[in-house]
Amino acid sequence: MGQPVVAAPLDDLTSWHADWKGLRVLVLGLGVTGFAVADTLAELGCAVLVAAHAPDPDRARILPVIGVELIELATADEVPPGFADHAPELVVVSPGFLPEHPHIVWARERGVAVWGDIELAWRVRDKVSPPADWVLITGTNGKTTTTQLTATMLQQDGRRVAPCGNVGVPVLDAVRDPAGFDVLVVEISSFQLHWLPSTGPGAPWPAASVCLNLAEDHYDWHGSADAYAAAKAKVYENTRIACIYNRADQATMRMVEQAEVQEGCRAIGFGTDTPGMSDVGVVDDLLVDRAFLDDRRTSALELAELADVAMAGLATPHGLANTLAAAALARALGAAPVAIRDALRRFRVDHHRTELIAVVDDIAWIDDSKATNPHAASSALRAYRSVVWIVGGLLKGVDLAPLVVEHRDRLRAVIVIGADRTAVRAAFERHASDLPLFEVEPDDTGEVMPTAVRLAASVAQSGDTVLLAPAAASMDQFVDYADRGRRFTRAVRHQVEGEADDDGAPAAGSPSA
């Protein structure tokens, strides 16, 4: 019998070309990320065991083909004997696994290292030489738009760029693309940042980084506001060229001040007002750069016009802020000013992000289903003068009361959807009891949006905006936020085209007392 294969110590595994062969790895989860992790490790020659509850059947069928074993768990928390039998030297966790999850506890108690997918991707980033520069983008809101914008700007400048992470493809798939990339623009969540080390061989050294904003979100996962902020702050660690921060959000400035960065790294602010020295911002109707030019004390470079931002579908305050953040990131990597302008002229914002669905009788219908937390919803509400607000869903432990207080004067009426309607109704009863409030009572997914739209149409007046900005997650009644937005769009088009309901039923719901 031959001798067992012994992989190199984990600290030595800092290259695709290191000795990974035979490393025993347990992969937790078989979503898009989990599959990419398993596929990567199998390609490296590791002995891989995947554990998943109710795994995707297609992915499960592929695992044996690539030499990966699967344990299908009866429950999400089950710790089967197969874990001990595999005797993993490393656990790689999919995003979203709580630190106190029984699988993580099992690994920690046995002294087994736990990595996230981003750490693994960083360690093997040199499969294709030269390895790409990384740009890291996080924040409570605006991550996806900013990631796509930054990638588009760098592409316009002639770079091979992959938007990846929580948008586009998993980082591990981008790293393994045989054609290679100049830049990976990585959207990274607070969950991924939690598992990412700030020091040591698995800690990334991004070329540029940004935390767009910090607001209440995912406190149920992180346990506290401080823990959530600490996770987000990791995005700036070890940055080489520029840490981009939001001048309107002091928390992001403090993150940069406290970050351990590489020598020569600069702090660059962005904001929708007049920029100071080393900032990007707005002067009159121009986006301008006072950061990446020699004479920044007395001069500024024109990047684009506000008309270009509007053309891209980003003419809201938060859309403009995301644009400026992306411009700062692209400029940090040397993109020419003309590339910023030309990228905006060909960019179009994704669906479900303050997307205009229809304007009928001077009433605008807006889909911002991507507003899955109060901060995002607040940004959307701030863009309109008189709003019929469709709100609610899975609240994730957040309190809507501050949002109600801030925006009650611009609200004509409220349509409440979702599983957590009681909490939403209570916030309005405390702080806006005189506001007309309707509840969508049907739990059937197919009826939620038609009912909400009929109710909104019954109270909206000329000049109003009917805004779907739920301030909550979607998984209580919908597959995801995109499903929620698509159903809203269909219901709006059905309503404004004047077609009768299939059953001829009257609008459901009534104002709450």
C-alpha positions in Angstrom: 0.0 0.0 0.0 1.3 3.4 -0.9 2.0 6.2 1.5 -0.9 8.7 2.1 -0.6 12.0 0.3 0.3 14.8 2.7 -0.4 18.4 1.5 1.7 21.4 2.4 0.9 23.3 5.7 -2.0 25.7 5.2 0.3 28.8 5.6 2.3 27.6 2.6 -0.8 27.3 0.4 -0.5 30.8 -1.1 -0.4 30.0 -4.8 -2.2 27.9 -7.3 1.1 26.2 -7.9 1.6 25.2 -4.2 1.2 21.6 -3.1 -2.5 21.2 -2.5 -2.7 17.6 -3.5 -4.3 15.4 -0.9 -5.5 18.2 1.4 -8.7 17.0 3.1 -11.3 19.7 2.8 -14.9 19.9 4.0 -17.0 22.4 2.0 -20.2 23.7 3.6 -23.0 24.5 1.2 -23.7 23.7 -2.5 -25.0 27.0 -3.8 -23.2 28.9 -6.6 -20.3 29.7 -4.4 -20.1 26.3 -2.7 -20.0 24.6 -6.1 -17.2 26.9 -7.3 -15.2 26.1 -4.1 -15.6 22.4 -4.5 -14.7 22.5 -8.2 -11.6 24.6 -7.5 -10.4 22.3 -4.7 -11.0 19.2 -6.9 -8.9 20.8 -9.7 -6.1 21.4 -7.2 -6.1 17.7 -6.2 -7.7 18.0 -2.8 -9.8 15.3 -1.2 -13.2 17.2 -1.0 -16.3 16.4 0.9 -19.4 18.7 0.4 -22.1 18.9 3.0 -25.4 20.4 2.0 -29.1 20.3 3.1 -31.5 20.0 0.1 -28.7 20.5 -2.5 -29.5 21.7 -6.0 -30.0 18.4 -8.0 -28.0 19.5 -11.0 -25.0 20.5 -9.0 -25.3 17.3 -6.9 -25.1 15.2 -10.0 -22.0 16.9 -11.2 -20.0 16.4 -8.0 -19.1 12.7 -8.6 -18.0 13.5 -12.1 -15.3 15.9 -10.7 -14.3 13.5 -8.0 -16.1 15.2 -5.0 -18.1 13.3 -2.4 -21.5 14.7 -1.2 -23.2 14.2 2.1 -26.9 15.2 1.9 -27.9 16.4 5.3 -31.3 15.6 6.7 -31.4 19.0 8.5 -29.4 22.1 8.0 -27.8 21.8 11.4 -27.0 18.0 11.3 -23.4 17.1 12.1 -23.1 13.6 10.6 -20.5 11.0 11.4 -19.1 11.5 7.9 -17.4 14.7 9.0 -15.2 12.9 11.5 -14.6 10.1 9.0 -13.3 12.6 6.5 -11.0 14.2 9.2 -10.8 17.6 7.4 -7.7 19.7 7.7 -9.7 22.7 6.3 -13.3 23.8 6.2 -14.4 26.3 3.5 -17.7 27.9 4.4 -20.2 29.3 1.9 -21.4 32.9 2.6 -24.2 33.2 5.1 -23.2 30.4 7.5 -23.5 31.9 11.0 -20.3 31.8 13.1 -22.2 29.8 15.7 -23.5 27.2 13.2 -23.1 23.7 14.5 -20.8 22.8 11.6 -18.5 25.8 12.3 -18.5 25.0 16.1 -17.6 21.4 15.2 -14.6 22.5 13.2 -13.4 25.1 15.8 -13.6 22.6 18.6 -11.3 20.3 16.7 -8.8 23.1 15.7 -9.7 22.9 12.0 -9.1 26.1 10.1 -12.2 27.8 8.6 -11.8 29.8 5.4 -14.3 31.7 3.2 -14.4 31.5 -0.6 -12.7 34.9 -0.9 -9.6 33.8 1.1 -9.3 30.7 -1.1 -9.6 32.8 -4.2 -6.9 35.2 -3.1 -4.5 32.3 -2.3 -4.9 30.8 -5.8 -5.2 34.1 -7.7 -2.0 33.4 -9.7 -3.3 30.4 -11.8 -3.2 32.7 -14.8 -0.1 35.0 -14.8 0.1 37.8 -14.2 -2.6 37.8 -11.5 -5.3 40.4 -11.8 -5.6 43.5 -9.6 -8.5 43.3 -7.2 -11.0 46.1 -6.4 -13.2 45.4 -3.4 -16.6 47.0 -3.1 -18.9 46.7 -0.1 -21.6 48.8 1.7 -25.1 48.4 2.9 -26.5 49.5 -0.4 -25.4 50.3 -3.9 -22.8 47.5 -4.2 -24.0 45.8 -7.4 -24.5 49.1 -9.3 -21.1 50.4 -8.2 -19.5 47.1 -9.1 -21.0 47.0 -12.6 -20.2 50.7 -13.2 -16.6 50.3 -12.1 -16.2 47.3 -14.3 -17.7 49.2 -17.3 -15.4 52.2 -16.8 -12.3 50.0 -16.6 -13.5 48.1 -19.7 -14.0 51.3 -21.5 -10.4 52.2 -20.7 -9.3 49.0 -22.4 -8.8 46.6 -19.5 -10.0 43.0 -19.4 -12.3 43.1 -16.4 -14.5 40.6 -14.5 -17.3 41.9 -12.2 -17.6 39.1 -9.8 -18.4 38.0 -6.2 -22.0 38.6 -5.4 -22.6 39.8 -9.0 -21.6 38.2 -12.2 -19.6 35.0 -11.5 -18.0 33.6 -8.3 -14.5 35.0 -7.7 -13.1 31.5 -7.9 -14.5 31.1 -11.4 -13.0 34.5 -12.5 -9.6 33.5 -11.0 -9.7 30.3 -13.0 -10.7 31.8 -16.4 -7.9 30.6 -18.7 -7.9 33.9 -20.6 -7.1 35.8 -17.5 -8.1 39.4 -16.5 -6.4 42.6 -15.7 -8.8 43.5 -12.9 -11.3 41.7 -10.8 -14.0 44.0 -9.5 -15.3 42.1 -6.5 -18.7 42.8 -4.8 -18.2 41.5 -1.3 -20.8 41.1 1.4 -20.5 41.5 5.2 -20.8 37.7 5.5 -17.8 37.2 3.2 -15.8 39.9 5.0 -16.5 38.3 8.3 -14.6 35.2 7.3 -11.8 37.1 5.6 -8.6 37.6 7.6 -7.0 41.0 7.8 -3.4 39.6 8.2 -1.5 36.5 7.2 -1.2 34.6 4.0 -4.9 34.6 3.2 -5.5 38.4 3.6 -6.1 40.2 0.3 -4.1 43.3 -0.8 -6.6 45.1 -3.1 -5.5 47.8 -5.4 -8.5 49.9 -4.4 -11.4 49.5 -2.0 -14.7 51.2 -0.9 -17.4 50.9 1.7 -20.2 52.9 0.1 -22.2 53.5 3.2 -23.1 51.9 6.5 -26.7 51.5 7.7 -28.8 49.1 9.7 -28.8 45.7 8.0 -28.0 42.0 8.9 -27.8 42.7 12.6 -29.6 39.4 13.1 -26.6 37.6 11.5 -23.7 39.7 12.9 -25.3 40.1 16.4 -24.8 43.8 16.8 -24.2 47.1 14.9 -20.6 47.1 16.0 -19.9 43.6 14.7 -21.6 44.5 11.3 -19.4 47.7 11.0 -16.3 45.8 12.0 -16.9 43.3 9.2 -17.5 46.0 6.6 -14.3 47.8 7.7 -12.2 44.9 6.7 -12.6 45.9 3.1 -10.0 48.6 3.5 -7.3 46.5 5.1 -4.0 46.2 3.2 -5.2 48.4 0.3 -2.4 49.5 -2.0 -3.5 52.6 -4.0 -6.7 54.2 -2.7 -9.3 53.7 0.0 -12.5 55.4 -1.3 -15.0 56.7 1.3 -18.3 58.4 1.4 -18.0 62.0 2.6 -21.7 62.0 3.6 -21.1 58.9 5.8 -18.7 59.5 8.7 -18.6 55.8 9.5 -16.8 55.1 6.3 -14.3 57.8 7.0 -13.6 56.4 10.4 -13.0 53.0 8.8 -10.4 54.4 6.5 -8.7 56.3 9.4 -8.4 53.1 11.4 -7.4 50.8 8.5 -3.9 49.2 8.2 -3.0 50.0 4.6 0.0 49.8 2.4 2.6 52.6 2.3 1.5 55.3 -0.1 -2.2 54.4 -0.1 -4.5 57.5 -0.3 -7.8 58.3 1.2 -10.2 59.6 -1.5 -13.6 61.0 -0.7 -16.7 61.0 -2.9 -19.9 63.0 -2.6 -22.6 64.7 -4.5 -21.5 68.2 -3.5 -18.5 70.3 -4.3 -15.3 68.2 -3.9 -12.4 69.2 -1.7 -8.9 68.4 -2.5 -8.4 64.6 -3.0 -12.1 64.2 -3.6 -14.5 63.5 -6.5 -17.8 65.3 -6.6 -20.1 67.7 -8.5 -19.6 71.3 -9.7 -22.6 72.8 -11.5 -23.7 70.1 -13.9 -20.3 68.3 -14.0 -18.8 65.3 -12.3 -15.2 66.3 -11.5 -12.0 64.8 -10.1 -9.8 66.7 -7.7 -8.0 63.6 -6.5 -6.0 62.1 -9.4 -4.3 65.0 -11.0 -1.1 66.9 -10.1 -2.6 70.4 -9.6 -5.5 69.3 -7.4 -5.2 72.4 -5.2 -6.5 74.7 -7.9 -7.8 72.5 -10.7 -10.2 69.7 -11.4 -10.7 67.2 -14.3 -14.1 66.9 -15.9 -15.3 63.3 -15.9 -18.9 63.5 -17.2 -22.0 65.6 -17.2 -25.1 65.0 -15.0 -26.9 64.4 -18.3 -24.7 61.3 -18.8 -25.7 60.1 -15.3 -29.3 60.5 -16.2 -28.9 58.7 -19.5 -27.6 55.7 -17.5 -30.7 55.7 -15.3 -28.8 56.9 -12.2 -30.3 60.4 -11.8 -31.3 59.7 -8.1 -29.1 61.0 -5.2 -27.9 57.5 -4.4 -27.4 56.7 -8.1 -25.2 59.7 -8.5 -23.3 58.8 -5.3 -22.7 55.3 -6.7 -21.5 56.8 -10.0 -18.9 59.0 -8.2 -17.7 56.1 -6.1 -17.2 54.0 -9.2 -15.4 56.9 -11.0 -13.1 57.2 -8.0 -12.2 53.5 -8.1 -11.7 53.5 -11.8 -9.5 56.6 -11.6 -7.5 55.0 -8.8 -6.5 52.3 -11.3 -5.6 54.8 -14.0 -8.7 55.0 -16.1 -8.8 58.1 -18.4 -11.5 60.7 -17.7 -13.0 60.1 -21.2 -13.4 56.5 -20.3 -15.7 57.5 -17.3 -17.9 59.6 -19.6 -18.1 57.1 -22.4 -18.9 54.2 -20.0 -21.8 56.2 -18.5 -23.2 56.8 -22.0 -23.4 53.1 -22.7 -24.3 51.9 -19.2 -27.9 51.0 -18.1 -28.9 50.4 -14.6 -30.1 46.9 -13.7 -33.7 46.0 -13.3 -35.4 46.5 -9.9 -33.2 49.5 -8.9 -35.4 52.6 -9.1 -36.6 51.3 -12.4 -39.4 53.3 -14.1 -42.1 50.9 -15.1 -44.8 53.3 -16.4 -46.2 56.8 -16.2 -49.9 57.0 -16.6 -52.1 60.0 -15.7 -49.0 61.7 -14.3 -48.5 58.9 -11.8 -45.1 57.2 -12.0 -44.7 53.6 -11.0 -41.2 52.7 -9.8 -39.7 49.3 -9.1 -37.0 49.4 -6.4 -37.4 45.8 -5.2 -33.6 45.8 -4.6 -34.2 48.1 -1.6 -34.1 45.3 0.9 -33.2 47.4 4.0 -34.3 50.7 5.4 -31.2 52.6 4.2 -31.9 51.6 0.6 -35.6 52.4 0.9 -34.7 55.8 2.4 -32.5 56.7 -0.6 -35.3 55.8 -3.0 -38.0 57.7 -1.0 -35.8 60.8 -0.9 -35.8 61.0 -4.7 -39.6 61.7 -4.9 -41.9 64.4 -3.7 -45.2 62.6 -3.1 -45.2 58.8 -2.7 -47.6 55.9 -2.3 -45.2 53.5 -0.7 -45.4 49.7 -1.0 -43.3 48.4 1.9 -42.7 45.2 3.9 -41.4 41.7 3.7 -38.8 39.9 5.9 -37.4 42.6 8.2 -34.2 40.8 9.3 -34.4 42.3 12.8 -34.4 46.0 11.8 -36.7 48.7 13.0 -38.6 50.8 10.4 -39.6 53.5 12.9 -36.8 55.9 12.0 -37.6 55.6 8.3 -41.3 56.4 9.0 -40.3 59.5 11.0 -37.9 60.7 8.3 -40.3 60.4 5.4 -43.9 60.6 6.6 -44.3 64.1 5.2 -43.8 62.9 1.7 -46.1 59.9 1.9 -49.7 60.0 0.6 -50.5 56.4 1.6 -48.8 53.1 2.6 -49.4 49.7 1.2 -48.0 47.0 3.6 -47.0 43.6 2.2 -45.1 40.7 3.7 -44.9 38.4 6.6 -43.8 41.0 9.1 -46.8 43.3 8.6 -47.5 43.6 12.3 -44.1 45.3 12.9 -44.6 47.6 9.9 -48.1 48.6 11.0 -46.9 49.3 14.5 -44.2 51.7 13.3 -46.8 53.7 11.4 -49.3 53.6 14.3 -46.6 55.2 16.5 -45.3 57.8 14.2 -47.8 58.4 11.3 -51.2 57.3 12.6 -53.1 59.7 10.4 -51.6 58.3 7.2 -53.9 56.0 5.1 -52.5 52.5 5.5 -53.6 49.4 3.6 -52.6 45.8 4.3 -52.3 43.2 1.6 -53.7 40.2 3.4 -53.5 37.4 0.9 -50.5 35.1 1.5 -50.6 33.6 -2.0 -47.6 34.9 -3.8 -49.5 35.2 -7.0 -52.0 37.6 -5.3 -49.7 39.9 -3.3 -48.6 42.3 -6.1 -51.9 42.5 -8.0 -53.6 43.4 -4.7 -50.9 45.9 -3.8 -51.0 47.6 -7.2 -54.8 47.8 -7.1 -54.7 49.4 -3.7 -52.0 51.9 -4.8 -53.9 52.8 -7.9 -57.0 53.5 -5.8 -55.2 56.2 -3.7 -52.5 57.6 -6.1 -53.1 61.1 -7.5 -51.6 63.1 -10.3 -48.0 63.9 -9.5 -47.6 61.0 -7.2 -45.0 58.2 -7.4 -46.1 54.7 -6.6 -42.8 53.2 -5.2 -42.0 49.6 -4.4 -39.2 50.0 -2.0 -39.9 47.3 0.6 -37.1 48.0 3.1 -37.1 44.3 3.7 -36.0 41.0 2.2 -38.2 39.1 -0.1 -37.9 35.4 0.8 -41.1 35.4 3.0 -43.3 35.5 -0.1 -41.1 35.5 -3.2 -38.1 33.6 -4.5 -35.9 36.7 -4.3 -36.0 40.5 -4.8 -36.0 40.0 -8.6 -39.1 37.8 -8.5 -40.8 40.4 -6.3 -39.9 43.1 -8.8 -41.0 41.1 -11.8 -44.4 40.4 -10.2 -44.8 44.1 -9.4 -44.0 45.0 -13.0 -46.5 42.6 -14.4 -49.2 43.8 -12.0 -48.5 47.4 -12.9 -48.7 46.8 -16.6 -51.9 44.9 -16.1 -53.3 47.8 -14.1 -52.3 50.7 -16.3 -53.3 49.0 -19.5 -56.8 48.9 -18.2 -57.4 45.2 -18.5 -60.0 43.6 -16.2 -58.9 41.2 -13.6 -59.4 37.6 -14.6 -62.0 36.9 -11.9 -63.6 40.4 -12.0 -63.1 40.6 -8.2 -62.9 44.0 -6.5 -59.7 45.3 -5.0 -58.9 43.6 -1.7 -57.8 45.3 1.5 -59.1 48.2 3.6 -57.6 51.0 5.4 -56.3 50.1 8.9 -57.9 51.8 11.9 
